[in-house]
Amino acid sequence: MTSAPLRRFSPFPDRHEDWYRLPGGEPRGIIQPHVLDELWFHTGTACNLACPFCLEGSKPGDDRLQLLRFQDAIPFVDEALALGVKQFSFTGGEPFINKDIIRILDYALQHRPCLVLTNATEPLIRRIEQLKPLQNRACALSFRVSLDYPEAARHDAGRGEGMFASALAGLRKLHEMGFHVSVASQLSPGTAADVAAVAAVFAEIFQRAGLPADLARVEFPEFHPPGIHVSTPQITETCMTSYQTEESRRAFMCAFSKMVAKSGDCMKVYACTLVDDDPDYVVGETLTEALQTPVSMKHHRCYSCFKYGASCSEMKRTPEVVRRR
């Protein structure tokens, strides 16, 4: 039985005036893509959990973004290789809900390193044996596991009872198998001493779980669920030149990475992994086309990148908490 042919996404959305200018006419901040170092694949918004804070609005059976299939992904892997990509990364939803994820990883790992974001609970644990053959591929596979807070009660309040222990168990299994692992957590507010105290609690938890105390950890601010209007300061062209340097602008995710996702039976290229709830951020049908489109800083999540240096990427990072004030 063959699947229905994939519909092409057309027409490509026009860049209207709001993309480039504020209502008063002042130029918006813009990021100009300069390279494709990292390509992200969204595996679909289906997830085994239904976290109320999820920036994707993921939950069991959700199909706002459809499940990525092998035949959907491979043309973009091949195009990215031709463009000089250095890493493939995968997000969801929960990627291990997707029946094709192992096959997709198997293909991608023959060419470049891969990073998978996961909650490391039942979907991953159920398929843990399927990961063993991937250890013998040409390139390395790594994982980032969500541990929102260093306290089980706070983590489980959003993700469900027992999910903290389950995530730690999955994290430990991956580490014991020899995979590189890291942790994603919520941004620690407060003074430097408060931040250090949170890091110390995480280190203690990691040690008790049989993990390195200095396990790499990436912190994220609140991104809010999809489609919600959040009032943030507007990022103007002047902001991007006064408070950012050319080097820091080139470090924004939308400058060196893109994301592909499936919606309405069409594959679409998005400006970055953090904004797939605004059709303006669909920037092409191909990666080559997407790299030609300047990226507007008009979405409220762009302010998190501007203020905190928020980034889903772990490329060119030291094994420390990634923060920019």
NUFIKOL-996041 format. One record per residue (C-alpha): residue in three letters; x, y, z. Coordinates in steps of 0.001 Angstrom, whole numbers, padded with zeros to 6 digits, always signed. Example, Ala and Ser with C-alpha at 12.3 -4.5 7.8 and 13.67 -1.06 7.14 Angstrom:
BEGIN
ala+012300-004500+007800
ser+013670-001060+007140
% end
This chain:
BEGIN
met+000000+000000+000000
thr+001517+003332-001012
ser+001002+006608+000771
ala-000645+009580-000904
pro+001781+011930-002664
leu+002979+014850-000583
arg+001406+018136-001623
arg+003758+021002-002323
phe+003366+024061-000124
ser+002245+026875-002395
pro+002055+029758-002712
phe+004998+030976-000647
pro+003735+033670+001765
asp+004632+037216+000811
arg+006788+039276+003155
his+004310+042013+004015
glu+005191+045351+005561
asp+004619+044118+009134
trp+007559+041730+008636
tyr+009961+044633+008192
arg+008425+047568+010058
leu+006621+048432+013283
pro+003133+049996+012988
gly+004742+053425+013378
gly+007081+052786+010469
glu+010326+052203+012392
pro+012403+049361+010911
arg+012194+046096+012819
gly+015226+044150+013874
ile+016178+041642+011222
ile+018512+038644+011180
gln+020109+037745+007869
pro+020795+034004+007551
his+024403+033424+006564
val+024892+029655+006602
leu+023123+026354+007308
asp+025165+024790+010094
glu+022252+022985+011747
leu+019009+021594+010358
trp+016178+020790+012746
phe+013418+018306+012031
his+010111+018590+013873
thr+008889+015021+014300
gly+005302+016098+015059
thr+003389+017606+017980
ala+002108+014228+019212
cys+003457+013512+022692
asn+002809+011115+025556
leu+002546+014106+027916
ala+000274+017159+027902
cys+002310+019851+029660
pro+000264+023064+029970
phe+003331+025237+029372
cys+004510+023429+026220
leu+005582+025912+023556
glu+004305+023460+020936
gly+000994+022707+022640
ser+001908+019024+022307
lys-000253+016273+023738
pro-001321+012683+022955
gly-002691+012452+019421
asp-002008+016093+018565
asp-001475+016778+014854
arg-001028+020550+014629
leu+002297+019517+013140
gln+002003+016073+011586
leu+004239+013083+012182
leu+007360+013285+010050
arg+007859+010277+007791
phe+011082+008876+006379
gln+010219+009922+002834
asp+009465+013459+004088
ala+012816+013883+005803
ile+015339+012381+003390
pro+015149+015031+000617
phe+015900+017710+003230
val+018786+015688+004680
asp+020263+015440+001203
glu+019717+019119+000400
ala+021246+020144+003735
leu+024318+018008+003038
ala+024763+019786-000280
leu+024583+023111+001603
gly+027317+022073+004053
val+025229+021316+007152
lys+027212+020252+010220
gln+024496+018701+012416
phe+020943+017393+012314
ser+018703+017925+015345
phe+015251+016571+016174
thr+012457+017984+018310
gly+008765+017368+018959
gly+006324+016604+020562
glu+008127+013524+021701
pro+010303+012194+018872
phe+010062+008592+020057
ile+006298+008651+019508
asn+007190+008754+015816
lys+007490+005264+014320
asp+010021+006454+011702
ile+012464+008201+014043
ile+014963+005319+014251
arg+015016+004905+010479
ile+015466+008653+009949
leu+018283+008789+012504
asp+019936+005771+010917
tyr+020110+007603+007575
ala+021194+010952+009019
leu+023925+009430+011220
gln+025663+008063+008168
his+026470+011681+007289
arg+026398+014026+010307
pro+026070+014024+014125
cys+022503+014133+015450
leu+020887+015574+018568
val+017462+014425+019793
leu+015351+016355+022306
thr+013258+013979+024419
asn+011383+013750+027700
ala+013151+010356+028136
thr+010065+008697+029575
glu+008054+005702+028347
pro+008288+006222+024546
leu+012086+006358+024669
ile+012515+003658+027304
arg+010273+001308+025310
arg+012539+001697+022261
ile+015898+001868+024035
glu+017164-001378+022475
gln+016548+000068+019006
leu+019199+002697+019721
lys+022051+000189+020071
pro+022729-000247+016319
leu+022939+003534+015983
gln+026051+003536+018155
asn+027966+001993+015260
arg+027131+004646+012704
ala+029717+007013+011252
cys+028602+010000+013364
ala+027646+010476+017003
leu+024123+010544+018433
ser+023382+012670+021490
phe+020302+013458+023559
arg+018930+016368+025555
val+016446+015443+028260
ser+013901+017797+029834
leu+014194+018227+033611
asp+012343+021463+034261
tyr+013367+021891+037893
pro+015699+020144+040335
glu+012722+019157+042480
ala+010487+016226+041544
ala+007330+017924+042841
arg+007777+021030+040668
his+008717+019010+037584
asp+005814+016585+038032
ala+003322+019406+038622
gly+003550+020204+034918
arg+004441+016823+033426
gly+002590+014321+035595
glu+003278+012228+038673
gly+006402+010104+038437
met+007761+011849+035328
phe+010802+013267+037133
ala+011936+009797+038208
ser+011133+008378+034781
ala+013144+011089+032996
leu+016116+010504+035277
ala+015900+006768+034590
gly+015859+007368+030846
leu+018720+009842+031132
arg+020778+007319+033095
lys+020108+004553+030549
leu+021305+006779+027711
his+024424+007743+029655
glu+025206+004131+030532
met+024911+003209+026854
gly+027641+005736+026105
phe+025588+008461+024455
his+026413+012090+025131
val+023556+013550+027197
ser+022556+016997+028395
val+019598+018473+030275
ala+017114+021246+029458
ser+015665+023144+032417
gln+013756+026318+033168
leu+015748+029537+033422
ser+016823+030188+037010
pro+015723+033659+038130
gly+017396+035737+040800
thr+020932+036659+041716
ala+024135+034896+040762
ala+024035+033182+044147
asp+020502+031892+043432
val+021605+030558+040062
ala+024618+028867+041644
ala+022382+027290+044297
val+020109+025782+041628
ala+023151+024449+039760
ala+024408+022838+042975
val+021074+021073+043542
phe+021084+019769+039974
ala+024663+018519+040452
glu+023613+016626+043576
ile+020639+015070+041771
phe+022842+014003+038863
gln+025362+012391+041200
arg+022672+010487+043099
ala+021350+009198+039771
gly+024773+007912+038732
leu+025402+010761+036302
pro+028281+013258+036086
ala+027778+016152+038487
asp+028809+018583+035755
leu+026345+017274+033190
ala+025762+019921+030519
arg+022589+021907+031135
val+020779+024436+028937
glu+018283+026838+030516
phe+015247+028257+028736
pro+012935+031163+029621
glu+009150+030849+029426
phe+008118+030623+025768
his+004310+030262+026290
pro+002002+027918+024340
pro+001391+028464+020608
gly-000933+031196+019402
ile-000885+033206+022631
his-000316+036953+022363
val+002431+038022+024761
ser+003372+041661+025134
thr+007140+042154+024881
pro+009291+045145+023958
gln+009572+045637+020211
ile+012957+044806+018723
thr+013982+047527+016307
glu+016832+047792+013861
thr+018476+050173+016333
cys+018175+047582+019117
met+019997+045044+016974
thr+022865+047423+016250
ser+023092+049110+019673
tyr+022791+046045+021927
gln+024060+043322+019593
thr+027277+042974+017663
glu+027760+041398+014259
glu+029162+038350+016044
ser+026174+038041+018409
arg+023687+038516+015564
arg+025328+035648+013708
ala+024829+033499+016833
phe+021004+033806+016699
met+019537+030450+015695
cys+017757+031864+012676
ala+021120+033012+011309
phe+022638+029529+011076
ser+019796+027007+011302
lys+016364+026207+009914
met+013594+023753+010803
val+011432+021583+008577
ala+008018+020390+009696
lys+004931+018832+008147
ser+001560+020568+008230
gly-001475+020034+006037
asp+000396+017232+004247
cys+003032+019768+003146
met+006655+020025+004168
lys+007534+023591+005162
val+010782+025283+006129
tyr+010575+027517+009194
ala+012959+030289+010210
cys+013829+028530+013473
thr+012656+025871+015923
leu+011005+028342+018291
val+008396+029855+015983
asp+006067+027504+014118
asp+002767+029050+015248
asp+002966+032024+012881
pro+002702+031329+009127
asp+004935+034325+008422
tyr+007847+032247+009715
val+007432+029704+006952
val+010336+030956+004868
gly+010502+028522+001982
glu+009716+025224+000336
thr+013408+024379+000156
leu+016353+025106+002415
thr+018065+027007-000368
glu+015066+029328-000662
ala+014784+029738+003108
leu+018380+030900+003444
gln+017598+033881+001194
thr+014846+035243+003466
pro+015718+037831+006176
val+014111+036876+009495
ser+011986+039451+011301
met+012282+039738+015086
lys+008551+040406+015446
his+007443+037263+017327
his+007339+037458+021122
arg+009759+034497+021386
cys+012335+036524+019450
tyr+012639+038703+022538
ser+013831+035676+024521
cys+016627+035245+021989
phe+017421+038961+022149
lys+017401+039275+025948
tyr+018622+035885+027168
gly+020441+034421+024191
ala+017905+031599+024163
ser+018858+028901+021695
cys+017881+025285+021139
ser+021278+024634+019589
glu+024192+023037+021410
met+026633+023617+018585
lys+029843+025473+019475
arg+028875+025460+023140
thr+030946+024815+026223
pro+029572+022280+028764
glu+028048+025026+030877
val+024644+026552+031344
val+024070+028792+028307
arg+023048+032281+029391
arg+023362+035773+027970
arg+022181+038769+029968
% end
